[in-house]
Amino acid sequence: MNIGEDIPSAHVAILDNDLPVSFDIRNLLTGHRCLIIGAPQAFTPICSKTHVPEIACDLERYRALGFDRFLVIAPDNPWTMKAWQRHFPEAEEFIFLSDGNMDFVRTCGLTERCAGLFLGECSKRYVIQTTGTRIEHIDVEESVLVVSRTGSQAQLHSLVDTESDSMFEIVDA
């Protein structure tokens, strides 16, 4: 996946009346400016205490920059994702998606083996900024144990840099 390309077609799921409903992730992206937060697995300490809460705390700043949809994706079943979502009252507007079959992360090349952490095959930690289905910015951490490039401050900084670059018009002399 590269900047300027479209997010590939891949199926994820949510719960509806306690039953999984599968759909193409692109359906959630179309017509929205989205921040996609990729977690190695639900309930891991770094995701639960740092990554997701920091982005949730900065929600208004993201909204001011034009984001209107926030997705959290992890390779867990839909019931686990629903339970994990309840741990973030500050992120009630976030959509927690199950990638339990790992269709999205495998299609995007965002998997890794974390046997030492007993996570098995899991998702890399990533953040993707999109306009519709087009990728505007993507950051992937070197380790699932790190939140630096995918942290809220780094993401906001990348957005401010992009916004300020577009404020200047280059004129040939």
Backbone as CSV, one residue per row, in Angstrom:
resi,resn,N_x,N_y,N_z,CA_x,CA_y,CA_z,C_x,C_y,C_z
1,MET,0.844,-1.180,0.000,0.000,0.000,0.000,0.883,1.235,0.000
2,ASN,0.510,2.174,-0.830,1.262,3.413,-0.942,0.328,4.607,-0.917
3,ILE,0.873,5.753,-0.558,0.111,6.994,-0.576,-0.394,7.231,-1.996
4,GLY,-1.645,7.623,-2.102,-2.274,7.868,-3.390,-3.029,6.673,-3.943
5,GLU,-2.747,5.487,-3.416,-3.475,4.290,-3.849,-4.766,4.164,-3.047
6,ASP,-5.645,3.304,-3.527,-6.882,3.016,-2.819,-6.675,1.885,-1.817
7,ILE,-7.387,1.973,-0.723,-7.429,0.861,0.233,-7.991,-0.342,-0.524
8,PRO,-7.361,-1.501,-0.386,-7.879,-2.670,-1.104,-9.186,-3.172,-0.502
9,SER,-9.926,-3.873,-1.303,-11.157,-4.495,-0.852,-10.816,-5.606,0.141
10,ALA,-11.458,-5.595,1.292,-11.247,-6.623,2.318,-12.444,-6.609,3.257
11,HIS,-12.794,-7.783,3.753,-13.961,-7.891,4.635,-13.577,-7.823,6.112
12,VAL,-14.351,-7.027,6.841,-14.254,-6.879,8.290,-15.664,-7.087,8.834
13,ALA,-15.808,-7.059,10.160,-17.134,-7.308,10.729,-17.390,-6.465,11.969
14,ILE,-18.677,-6.250,12.229,-19.163,-5.657,13.474,-20.291,-6.561,13.965
15,LEU,-20.752,-6.293,15.175,-21.901,-7.032,15.695,-23.174,-6.244,15.458
16,ASP,-24.204,-6.959,15.102,-25.544,-6.396,14.997,-26.481,-7.412,15.634
17,ASN,-27.139,-7.005,16.729,-27.985,-7.930,17.500,-27.224,-9.190,17.891
18,ASP,-25.982,-8.987,18.297,-25.102,-10.052,18.776,-24.707,-11.073,17.710
19,LEU,-24.882,-10.706,16.441,-24.446,-11.560,15.343,-23.460,-10.794,14.464
20,PRO,-22.411,-11.461,13.976,-21.441,-10.775,13.112,-22.057,-10.399,11.763
21,VAL,-21.754,-9.189,11.335,-22.151,-8.715,10.016,-20.866,-8.340,9.288
22,SER,-20.607,-9.016,8.181,-19.398,-8.805,7.394,-19.680,-7.850,6.244
23,PHE,-18.692,-7.003,5.937,-18.823,-6.071,4.821,-17.438,-5.630,4.386
24,ASP,-17.361,-5.054,3.204,-16.112,-4.537,2.665,-15.777,-3.227,3.390
25,ILE,-14.557,-3.133,3.898,-14.145,-1.926,4.635,-14.291,-0.673,3.785
26,ARG,-14.157,-0.807,2.484,-14.264,0.357,1.598,-15.637,1.027,1.721
27,ASN,-16.673,0.259,2.091,-18.006,0.834,2.267,-18.041,1.844,3.411
28,LEU,-17.205,1.645,4.428,-17.150,2.592,5.552,-16.328,3.838,5.221
29,LEU,-15.458,3.734,4.247,-14.547,4.826,3.924,-15.129,5.810,2.915
30,THR,-15.897,5.309,1.983,-16.427,6.127,0.889,-17.212,7.317,1.439
31,GLY,-16.826,8.516,0.969,-17.511,9.734,1.379,-17.057,10.300,2.711
32,HIS,-15.980,9.757,3.279,-15.505,10.216,4.591,-13.999,10.441,4.582
33,ARG,-13.559,11.293,5.472,-12.128,11.415,5.766,-11.916,10.596,7.031
34,CYS,-11.098,9.550,6.923,-11.003,8.553,7.986,-9.606,8.440,8.572
35,LEU,-9.594,8.091,9.837,-8.378,7.699,10.530,-8.576,6.241,10.920
36,ILE,-7.729,5.369,10.368,-7.808,3.939,10.645,-6.667,3.585,11.591
37,ILE,-7.024,3.078,12.760,-6.051,2.734,13.792,-5.941,1.218,13.843
38,GLY,-4.781,0.699,13.514,-4.565,-0.737,13.506,-3.872,-1.197,14.773
39,ALA,-4.490,-2.137,15.472,-3.950,-2.661,16.727,-3.549,-4.123,16.546
40,PRO,-2.445,-4.551,17.187,-2.014,-5.952,17.082,-3.091,-6.929,17.528
41,GLN,-3.735,-6.628,18.640,-4.880,-7.386,19.136,-5.578,-6.535,20.197
42,ALA,-6.842,-6.832,20.426,-7.619,-6.107,21.434,-7.076,-6.402,22.833
43,PHE,-7.263,-5.468,23.719,-6.936,-5.573,25.138,-5.434,-5.652,25.443
44,THR,-4.570,-5.480,24.451,-3.147,-5.449,24.767,-2.860,-4.133,25.491
45,PRO,-1.929,-4.125,26.451,-1.732,-2.946,27.301,-1.384,-1.662,26.552
46,ILE,-0.513,-1.740,25.572,-0.104,-0.521,24.867,-1.272,0.057,24.086
47,CYS,-2.061,-0.802,23.459,-3.233,-0.329,22.711,-4.275,0.264,23.650
48,SER,-4.503,-0.414,24.763,-5.564,-0.020,25.682,-5.217,1.174,26.557
49,LYS,-3.931,1.342,26.872,-3.534,2.421,27.785,-2.930,3.626,27.082
50,THR,-2.455,3.453,25.845,-1.757,4.545,25.176,-2.335,4.864,23.802
51,HIS,-2.229,3.931,22.881,-2.513,4.215,21.476,-3.935,4.734,21.234
52,VAL,-4.936,3.954,21.561,-6.324,4.358,21.311,-6.738,5.542,22.200
53,PRO,-6.440,5.525,23.516,-6.860,6.665,24.352,-6.263,8.010,23.940
54,GLU,-5.001,8.019,23.498,-4.393,9.294,23.090,-5.105,9.869,21.868
55,ILE,-5.421,9.022,20.915,-6.129,9.504,19.725,-7.535,9.961,20.108
56,ALA,-8.195,9.226,20.985,-9.542,9.611,21.437,-9.527,10.966,22.142
57,CYS,-8.487,11.225,22.926,-8.384,12.510,23.634,-8.199,13.680,22.671
58,ASP,-7.638,13.412,21.512,-7.397,14.465,20.524,-8.473,14.503,19.437
59,LEU,-9.599,13.875,19.691,-10.654,13.746,18.688,-11.065,15.093,18.089
60,GLU,-11.224,16.101,18.913,-11.657,17.416,18.402,-10.612,18.034,17.478
61,ARG,-9.344,17.796,17.761,-8.284,18.306,16.876,-8.354,17.617,15.512
62,TYR,-8.622,16.310,15.526,-8.774,15.595,14.249,-10.006,16.095,13.497
63,ARG,-11.077,16.325,14.215,-12.292,16.839,13.576,-12.031,18.212,12.939
64,ALA,-11.276,19.058,13.629,-10.951,20.382,13.102,-10.125,20.282,11.817
65,LEU,-9.427,19.177,11.644,-8.632,18.952,10.433,-9.411,18.184,9.358
66,GLY,-10.715,17.992,9.602,-11.575,17.423,8.581,-11.913,15.947,8.710
67,PHE,-11.412,15.270,9.735,-11.733,13.851,9.902,-13.134,13.704,10.479
68,ASP,-13.889,12.776,9.914,-15.248,12.560,10.398,-15.563,11.094,10.679
69,ARG,-14.582,10.212,10.508,-14.798,8.797,10.819,-13.504,8.218,11.383
70,PHE,-13.655,7.443,12.478,-12.515,6.875,13.196,-12.741,5.375,13.372
71,LEU,-11.833,4.585,12.816,-11.967,3.136,12.848,-10.818,2.526,13.640
72,VAL,-11.129,1.565,14.475,-10.120,0.773,15.180,-10.275,-0.652,14.688
73,ILE,-9.186,-1.229,14.177,-9.235,-2.576,13.613,-8.222,-3.460,14.332
74,ALA,-8.655,-4.645,14.712,-7.751,-5.638,15.308,-8.173,-7.026,14.837
75,PRO,-7.221,-7.961,14.785,-7.541,-9.323,14.331,-8.161,-10.168,15.435
76,ASP,-9.294,-9.715,15.903,-10.033,-10.410,16.956,-11.465,-10.632,16.492
77,ASN,-12.188,-11.492,17.203,-13.573,-11.753,16.829,-14.450,-10.535,17.151
78,PRO,-15.625,-10.437,16.537,-16.488,-9.271,16.743,-16.941,-9.070,18.182
79,TRP,-17.131,-10.164,18.955,-17.563,-10.034,20.346,-16.454,-9.423,21.193
80,THR,-15.225,-9.808,20.932,-14.083,-9.223,21.646,-13.957,-7.742,21.320
81,MET,-14.123,-7.397,20.057,-14.013,-5.985,19.665,-15.110,-5.143,20.317
82,LYS,-16.315,-5.696,20.412,-17.415,-4.980,21.072,-17.103,-4.787,22.556
83,ALA,-16.583,-5.812,23.201,-16.211,-5.718,24.619,-15.075,-4.709,24.801
84,TRP,-14.113,-4.717,23.898,-12.979,-3.783,24.002,-13.460,-2.344,23.835
85,GLN,-14.398,-2.128,22.937,-14.924,-0.777,22.708,-15.522,-0.187,23.990
86,ARG,-16.148,-1.021,24.815,-16.759,-0.542,26.061,-15.728,0.019,27.035
87,HIS,-14.459,-0.315,26.868,-13.399,0.183,27.748,-12.966,1.603,27.393
88,PHE,-13.541,2.167,26.346,-13.158,3.505,25.890,-14.368,4.415,25.789
89,PRO,-14.922,4.847,26.919,-16.089,5.738,26.831,-15.770,7.040,26.090
90,GLU,-14.498,7.452,26.110,-14.093,8.674,25.411,-14.054,8.470,23.900
91,ALA,-14.161,7.218,23.452,-14.095,6.899,22.022,-15.415,6.319,21.531
92,GLU,-16.521,6.800,22.074,-17.818,6.215,21.703,-18.144,6.420,20.227
93,GLU,-17.524,7.416,19.596,-17.764,7.648,18.168,-16.902,6.747,17.284
94,PHE,-15.937,6.064,17.846,-15.074,5.185,17.076,-15.851,3.936,16.680
95,ILE,-15.531,3.392,15.528,-16.107,2.130,15.083,-15.028,1.067,15.262
96,PHE,-15.298,0.093,16.122,-14.342,-0.987,16.387,-14.684,-2.152,15.469
97,LEU,-13.754,-2.494,14.587,-13.981,-3.504,13.563,-13.187,-4.768,13.842
98,SER,-13.839,-5.881,13.634,-13.177,-7.179,13.733,-12.538,-7.518,12.393
99,ASP,-11.254,-7.830,12.446,-10.553,-8.394,11.300,-10.128,-9.809,11.688
100,GLY,-11.089,-10.527,12.301,-10.827,-11.845,12.859,-10.297,-12.855,11.865
101,ASN,-10.656,-12.716,10.597,-10.114,-13.600,9.562,-8.827,-13.041,8.959
102,MET,-8.422,-11.869,9.435,-7.203,-11.174,9.010,-7.208,-10.868,7.513
103,ASP,-8.391,-10.711,6.949,-8.515,-10.387,5.528,-7.894,-9.030,5.221
104,PHE,-8.202,-8.018,6.036,-7.686,-6.674,5.778,-6.167,-6.618,5.940
105,VAL,-5.647,-7.070,7.088,-4.198,-6.930,7.318,-3.373,-7.796,6.374
106,ARG,-3.875,-8.959,6.009,-3.132,-9.796,5.043,-3.146,-9.157,3.663
107,THR,-4.303,-8.651,3.243,-4.401,-7.993,1.939,-3.477,-6.774,1.874
108,CYS,-3.344,-6.087,2.989,-2.510,-4.873,3.046,-1.046,-5.161,3.374
109,GLY,-0.707,-6.393,3.693,0.671,-6.724,4.054,1.062,-6.198,5.423
110,LEU,0.114,-6.173,6.349,0.352,-5.597,7.671,0.312,-6.640,8.792
111,THR,0.801,-7.855,8.508,0.847,-8.888,9.545,2.277,-9.112,10.001
112,GLU,2.398,-9.662,11.183,3.699,-10.095,11.689,3.499,-11.201,12.711
113,ARG,4.560,-11.937,12.967,4.531,-13.010,13.960,5.054,-12.448,15.269
114,CYS,4.294,-12.627,16.305,4.676,-12.150,17.635,4.605,-13.307,18.625
115,ALA,5.293,-14.390,18.282,5.253,-15.596,19.110,5.801,-15.336,20.501
116,GLY,6.806,-14.499,20.611,7.397,-14.196,21.915,6.427,-13.518,22.867
117,LEU,5.435,-12.838,22.324,4.402,-12.186,23.136,3.140,-13.041,23.226
118,PHE,3.184,-14.243,22.656,2.050,-15.163,22.610,0.852,-14.572,21.881
119,LEU,1.150,-13.743,20.888,0.103,-13.183,20.032,-0.021,-13.971,18.734
120,GLY,0.948,-14.856,18.452,0.923,-15.593,17.195,1.028,-14.636,16.027
121,GLU,0.290,-14.928,14.958,0.238,-13.988,13.847,-0.739,-12.885,14.235
122,CYS,-0.287,-11.666,14.129,-1.127,-10.539,14.529,-0.943,-9.395,13.539
123,SER,-1.606,-8.320,13.810,-1.498,-7.123,12.997,-0.316,-6.295,13.466
124,LYS,0.336,-5.640,12.533,1.314,-4.614,12.906,0.525,-3.445,13.488
125,ARG,1.211,-2.583,14.221,0.584,-1.350,14.711,0.729,-0.313,13.592
126,TYR,-0.396,0.262,13.170,-0.363,1.214,12.057,-1.465,2.256,12.221
127,VAL,-1.334,3.335,11.484,-2.390,4.325,11.313,-2.408,4.703,9.841
128,ILE,-3.607,4.707,9.273,-3.792,5.102,7.884,-4.781,6.257,7.855
129,GLN,-4.406,7.332,7.188,-5.303,8.459,6.973,-5.826,8.358,5.550
130,THR,-7.154,8.419,5.389,-7.734,8.318,4.046,-8.715,9.455,3.779
131,THR,-8.852,9.744,2.508,-9.962,10.556,2.020,-10.730,9.633,1.101
132,GLY,-11.922,9.255,1.519,-12.625,8.187,0.821,-11.786,6.923,0.951
133,THR,-11.568,6.260,-0.144,-10.754,5.042,-0.109,-9.292,5.307,-0.454
134,ARG,-8.959,6.556,-0.769,-7.582,6.898,-1.156,-6.706,7.134,0.073
135,ILE,-5.542,6.503,0.092,-4.594,6.639,1.194,-3.877,7.977,1.083
136,GLU,-4.005,8.791,2.129,-3.340,10.092,2.187,-2.023,10.016,2.960
137,HIS,-1.993,9.142,3.956,-0.799,9.020,4.811,-0.873,7.661,5.501
138,ILE,0.279,7.028,5.667,0.329,5.753,6.379,1.607,5.690,7.197
139,ASP,1.467,5.214,8.425,2.614,4.980,9.304,2.476,3.595,9.905
140,VAL,3.588,2.863,9.935,3.629,1.522,10.499,4.805,1.468,11.462
141,GLU,4.557,0.994,12.668,5.622,0.882,13.668,6.539,-0.299,13.350
142,GLU,7.783,-0.178,13.764,8.758,-1.259,13.611,8.442,-2.429,14.543
143,SER,7.752,-2.143,15.648,7.431,-3.157,16.650,6.038,-2.893,17.197
144,VAL,5.335,-3.963,17.545,4.013,-3.799,18.165,4.133,-3.212,19.565
145,LEU,5.339,-3.185,20.117,5.559,-2.670,21.466,5.815,-1.165,21.496
146,VAL,5.731,-0.517,20.341,6.083,0.901,20.231,4.901,1.696,19.700
147,VAL,4.715,2.889,20.271,3.786,3.873,19.714,4.589,5.153,19.560
148,SER,5.096,5.380,18.367,5.807,6.632,18.108,5.245,7.264,16.840
149,ARG,5.515,6.675,15.687,5.007,7.227,14.418,3.483,7.152,14.337
150,THR,2.889,6.188,15.035,1.431,6.025,14.979,0.716,6.703,16.140
151,GLY,1.471,7.353,17.005,0.878,8.050,18.134,0.132,9.296,17.686
152,SER,-0.733,9.767,18.534,-1.573,10.903,18.186,-0.759,12.147,17.846
153,GLN,0.251,12.457,18.626,1.036,13.667,18.359,1.743,13.594,17.013
154,ALA,2.295,12.438,16.682,2.963,12.267,15.385,1.959,12.395,14.244
155,GLN,0.767,11.832,14.415,-0.257,11.922,13.372,-0.724,13.361,13.182
156,LEU,-0.948,14.059,14.285,-1.360,15.457,14.186,-0.269,16.299,13.541
157,HIS,0.974,16.021,13.881,2.102,16.749,13.285,2.134,16.525,11.772
158,SER,1.919,15.291,11.329,1.918,15.012,9.885,0.779,15.758,9.199
159,LEU,-0.330,15.887,9.869,-1.475,16.600,9.299,-1.223,18.093,9.220
160,VAL,-0.636,18.670,10.253,-0.338,20.104,10.260,0.679,20.416,9.175
161,ASP,1.704,19.565,9.019,2.701,19.758,7.958,2.039,19.715,6.587
162,THR,1.144,18.765,6.375,0.446,18.627,5.097,-0.448,19.830,4.848
163,GLU,-1.178,20.256,5.886,-2.070,21.401,5.732,-1.279,22.671,5.424
164,SER,-0.147,22.890,6.092,0.629,24.105,5.857,1.288,24.082,4.478
165,ASP,1.691,22.889,4.005,2.251,22.787,2.649,1.232,23.181,1.605
166,SER,-0.037,22.843,1.816,-1.057,23.151,0.818,-1.491,24.619,0.864
167,MET,-1.030,25.378,1.846,-1.392,26.790,1.952,-0.564,27.664,1.013
168,PHE,0.548,27.123,0.523,1.434,27.922,-0.314,1.327,27.493,-1.764
169,GLU,1.177,28.483,-2.621,1.108,28.188,-4.041,2.479,28.436,-4.648
170,ILE,2.938,27.511,-5.453,4.228,27.670,-6.110,3.972,28.339,-7.463
171,VAL,4.638,29.452,-7.679,4.454,30.224,-8.914,5.779,30.255,-9.653
172,ASP,5.738,29.912,-10.952,6.945,30.007,-11.763,7.233,31.464,-12.040
173,ALA,8.515,31.837,-11.933,8.890,33.236,-12.151,9.071,33.547,-13.622
